[in-house]
Amino acid sequence: MPKTITMRLDDDAYRLFQTYADRDNRSLSNFIETAALRFIRETETLEAYEMAEIQGNAALNASLKRGLRDAKGKRGSFV
């Protein structure tokens, strides 16, 4: 079920958002929601296929585990 939130925007941000919402023929709230979701999707750390590739790479996982053990044991140095 949709939720309602309240946001406080300064005048410049409001005008900017409204300008882009008008250009996309969207309501202000729909523009902000769409822009926020797009930002999150574009900046996620990994895509699902990338994570599957990492998890399926036994040599990489062994190396990461060794590195974690070394870091916890304070062995090695940053290069």
C-alpha positions as CSV (number, residue, x, y, z in Angstrom):
1,M,0.0,0.0,0.0
2,P,1.4,3.4,-0.9
3,K,2.8,5.6,2.0
4,T,2.7,9.3,2.3
5,I,5.8,11.2,3.3
6,T,6.5,14.9,3.9
7,M,9.6,16.5,2.5
8,R,11.0,20.0,3.0
9,L,12.8,21.5,0.0
10,D,14.4,24.8,-0.4
11,D,13.0,27.0,-3.2
12,D,15.8,26.3,-5.6
13,A,15.4,22.5,-5.3
14,Y,11.7,22.8,-5.5
15,R,11.9,24.8,-8.8
16,L,14.4,22.4,-10.2
17,F,12.4,19.3,-9.4
18,Q,9.2,20.9,-10.7
19,T,10.9,21.9,-13.9
20,Y,12.0,18.4,-14.6
21,A,8.7,16.9,-13.5
22,D,6.9,19.2,-16.0
23,R,9.3,18.2,-18.8
24,D,8.5,14.5,-18.1
25,N,4.8,15.3,-17.8
26,R,4.8,13.8,-14.2
27,S,3.6,15.0,-10.9
28,L,6.3,16.3,-8.6
29,S,5.9,13.4,-6.2
30,N,6.1,10.9,-9.1
31,F,9.2,12.6,-10.4
32,I,11.0,12.5,-7.1
33,E,10.0,8.9,-6.5
34,T,11.2,7.8,-10.0
35,A,14.5,9.8,-9.7
36,A,15.2,8.3,-6.2
37,L,14.6,4.8,-7.4
38,R,16.7,5.3,-10.5
39,F,19.5,6.6,-8.4
40,I,19.4,3.6,-6.1
41,R,19.3,1.1,-8.9
42,E,22.2,2.8,-10.7
43,T,24.4,3.0,-7.6
44,E,23.8,-0.4,-6.2
45,T,27.1,-2.2,-5.5
46,L,26.6,-5.2,-7.7
47,E,24.2,-6.5,-10.2
48,A,22.7,-10.0,-9.5
49,Y,24.8,-11.6,-12.3
50,E,28.0,-10.1,-10.9
51,M,27.2,-11.4,-7.4
52,A,26.5,-14.9,-8.8
53,E,29.8,-14.7,-10.7
54,I,31.7,-13.8,-7.5
55,Q,30.0,-16.4,-5.4
56,G,30.8,-19.1,-8.0
57,N,34.5,-18.3,-8.2
58,A,36.2,-20.6,-5.8
59,A,39.7,-19.2,-6.2
60,L,38.5,-15.7,-5.6
61,N,36.5,-16.7,-2.5
62,A,39.5,-18.5,-1.1
63,S,41.7,-15.5,-1.7
64,L,39.1,-13.2,0.0
65,K,38.9,-15.5,3.0
66,R,42.7,-15.5,3.3
67,G,42.7,-11.7,3.1
68,L,40.1,-11.4,5.7
69,R,42.0,-13.7,8.1
70,D,45.1,-11.7,7.5
71,A,43.3,-8.5,8.1
72,K,41.8,-9.8,11.3
73,G,45.2,-11.1,12.4
74,K,46.7,-7.7,11.5
75,R,49.1,-9.4,9.1
76,G,50.3,-7.8,5.9
77,S,50.1,-4.1,4.9
78,F,48.1,-1.9,2.6
79,V,49.8,-1.2,-0.7
